[in-house]
């Protein structure tokens, strides 16, 4: 019996993939914001939604989430011999959390991001999503518009795609974003009850 091995090429993390897209959009759009930097949200930051005030603020940071479709691959299951197709799932409720802080016109602003993981239902390991390039472009454009409207009073007709409007299958018990209160699924699920 042949054991499936991980592909030899190393996959870039989603952060490493989105970083150049972020800087391209922020530096080459009609209104440029070159003074903004993108970072990961530090692990010691409490990202539970309940810790924020009603304006989605905490200690000067403005928070917002973005929902898109992601692909998850359980590396542990693949290493243990499971076919990659059996250890891979997609989710329309993949949540990316952003927090932004604008210091001043000389220092600029900082955007930090966290991609919430989902738990593999076969082994219980948490995995972070991978995104198709077009979804990363949409995410970066949405982020640009969010920063423009909240920090520069530049408004757009819409901020772009914000996720499904209907309820799709989702295991909220395996979703880190549901646990933190940020998953778009919770919003759709609660609106269906009313």
C-alpha positions as CSV (number, residue, x, y, z in Angstrom):
1,X,0.0,0.0,0.0
2,X,1.5,3.3,-1.1
3,X,1.5,6.2,1.4
4,X,0.5,9.6,0.1
5,X,3.2,12.2,0.7
6,X,2.8,16.0,0.8
7,X,3.7,17.7,-2.4
8,X,7.3,18.6,-2.5
9,X,6.8,22.3,-3.1
10,X,6.2,24.3,0.0
11,X,2.9,26.2,0.1
12,X,3.2,29.9,1.0
13,X,1.1,30.9,3.9
14,X,-1.9,33.0,3.1
15,X,-0.3,36.0,4.8
16,X,2.8,35.8,2.6
17,X,0.5,35.6,-0.4
18,X,-1.7,38.5,0.5
19,X,1.1,40.9,1.6
20,X,2.3,41.9,-1.9
21,X,-1.3,42.3,-3.1
22,X,-2.1,44.5,-0.1
23,X,0.9,46.8,-0.8
24,X,0.2,46.9,-4.6
25,X,-3.4,48.1,-4.0
26,X,-2.6,50.5,-1.2
27,X,0.3,52.1,-3.3
28,X,-1.2,52.0,-6.8
29,X,-4.9,52.8,-6.4
30,X,-6.4,56.2,-7.2
31,X,-6.0,57.3,-3.6
32,X,-2.7,55.9,-2.4
33,X,-2.1,55.0,1.3
34,X,1.6,54.1,1.3
35,X,2.0,54.7,5.0
36,X,0.0,51.6,5.9
37,X,1.6,48.4,6.9
38,X,0.2,44.8,7.1
39,X,1.1,42.5,10.0
40,X,-0.3,39.4,11.7
41,X,-2.4,40.0,14.8
42,X,-0.1,39.0,17.7
43,X,-1.1,35.8,19.5
44,X,-1.5,37.6,22.9
45,X,-4.4,39.9,21.5
46,X,-7.9,38.9,22.7
47,X,-9.9,38.6,19.5
48,X,-13.1,37.5,21.1
49,X,-15.9,39.8,19.7
50,X,-17.4,40.2,23.2
51,X,-14.2,42.1,24.4
52,X,-15.0,45.0,22.0
53,X,-17.3,47.9,22.5
54,X,-20.4,48.5,20.3
55,X,-18.3,50.5,17.7
56,X,-16.0,47.4,17.3
57,X,-13.2,49.3,19.0
58,X,-10.6,48.3,21.6
59,X,-7.7,50.4,22.9
60,X,-7.8,52.6,19.7
61,X,-8.0,49.7,17.3
62,X,-10.9,49.3,14.9
63,X,-12.0,45.7,14.2
64,X,-13.8,44.2,11.2
65,X,-14.2,40.8,9.8
66,X,-14.3,39.6,6.1
67,X,-15.9,36.4,5.0
68,X,-14.9,34.4,1.9
69,X,-14.5,30.9,0.6
70,X,-11.4,29.0,1.7
71,X,-9.8,25.6,1.1
72,X,-8.5,23.7,4.1
73,X,-6.0,20.8,3.9
74,X,-5.3,18.7,7.0
75,X,-1.5,18.2,6.9
76,X,-1.7,15.8,9.8
77,X,-4.1,13.5,8.1
78,X,-2.2,13.6,4.8
79,X,1.1,12.8,6.6
80,X,-0.7,9.8,8.2
81,X,-1.5,8.4,4.8
82,X,-4.9,9.8,4.0
83,X,-5.5,10.8,0.4
84,X,-5.2,14.6,0.0
85,X,-8.7,14.7,-1.5
86,X,-10.1,13.0,1.6
87,X,-8.2,15.4,3.9
88,X,-9.4,18.6,2.1
89,X,-12.6,20.6,2.5
90,X,-13.9,24.0,1.5
91,X,-15.9,26.4,3.5
92,X,-18.0,29.4,2.4
93,X,-17.6,30.7,6.0
94,X,-13.9,31.3,6.1
95,X,-13.3,34.4,8.3
96,X,-10.4,36.9,8.2
97,X,-10.3,39.4,11.1
98,X,-8.7,42.8,10.6
99,X,-7.8,45.4,13.1
100,X,-6.6,48.8,12.1
101,X,-4.9,51.7,14.0
102,X,-4.0,55.0,12.5
103,X,-1.2,56.8,14.4
104,X,-0.7,60.0,12.5
105,X,0.2,61.3,9.0
106,X,3.9,60.8,9.6
107,X,3.8,57.3,11.2
108,X,0.8,56.1,9.2
109,X,-1.4,53.2,10.1
110,X,-1.1,49.5,10.8
111,X,-3.5,46.8,9.7
112,X,-3.2,43.4,11.5
113,X,-5.0,40.3,10.3
114,X,-5.9,36.9,11.6
115,X,-7.2,34.1,9.4
116,X,-9.4,31.9,11.6
117,X,-8.8,28.2,11.5
118,X,-11.3,25.3,11.2
119,X,-10.9,22.0,12.9
120,X,-10.5,18.8,10.9
121,X,-13.4,16.5,11.7
122,X,-11.3,13.4,11.3
123,X,-8.4,14.2,13.6
124,X,-9.3,17.4,15.4
125,X,-6.3,19.4,14.2
126,X,-6.9,23.1,13.4
127,X,-6.0,24.2,9.9
128,X,-5.8,27.6,8.3
129,X,-7.4,28.2,4.9
130,X,-5.7,28.8,1.6
131,X,-7.4,31.2,-0.9
132,X,-7.6,31.4,-4.6
133,X,-5.8,34.5,-6.0
134,X,-9.1,36.2,-7.1
135,X,-10.4,35.8,-3.6
136,X,-7.2,37.4,-2.2
137,X,-7.6,40.3,-4.6
138,X,-11.2,40.8,-3.5
139,X,-10.1,40.7,0.1
140,X,-7.4,43.3,-0.4
141,X,-9.7,45.6,-2.4
142,X,-12.3,45.3,0.4
143,X,-9.6,46.1,3.0
144,X,-8.5,49.2,1.0
145,X,-12.1,50.5,0.8
146,X,-12.6,49.8,4.5
147,X,-9.5,51.8,5.4
148,X,-10.4,54.6,3.0
149,X,-13.9,55.0,4.4
150,X,-13.0,54.7,8.1
151,X,-9.8,56.7,8.2
152,X,-10.0,59.1,5.3
153,X,-13.8,59.6,4.8
154,X,-13.6,58.4,1.2
155,X,-16.8,56.4,0.6
156,X,-17.6,53.8,-2.1
157,X,-21.0,52.5,-3.2
158,X,-20.1,49.3,-1.5
159,X,-17.1,47.7,0.1
160,X,-17.3,44.6,-2.1
161,X,-18.3,41.0,-1.5
162,X,-19.0,40.3,2.2
163,X,-20.0,36.6,2.1
164,X,-23.0,34.5,1.3
165,X,-26.4,35.9,2.0
166,X,-28.0,32.4,2.4
167,X,-27.3,29.7,4.9
168,X,-24.9,27.0,3.7
169,X,-23.7,23.9,5.5
170,X,-21.3,24.8,8.2
171,X,-20.0,23.0,11.3
172,X,-20.0,25.9,13.8
173,X,-18.6,23.5,16.5
174,X,-15.4,23.1,14.4
175,X,-15.0,26.8,13.5
176,X,-12.6,29.0,15.4
177,X,-14.4,32.2,14.1
178,X,-17.7,31.0,15.4
179,X,-16.2,30.4,18.8
180,X,-14.8,34.0,18.8
181,X,-18.1,35.4,17.6
182,X,-16.8,36.7,14.2
183,X,-18.1,34.1,11.7
184,X,-20.6,35.4,9.1
185,X,-22.5,32.1,9.5
186,X,-23.7,33.2,13.0
187,X,-25.1,36.5,11.5
188,X,-26.9,34.6,8.7
189,X,-28.1,31.9,11.1
190,X,-29.5,34.4,13.6
191,X,-31.2,36.5,10.9
192,X,-33.0,33.3,9.7
193,X,-34.5,32.8,13.2
194,X,-36.1,36.3,13.2
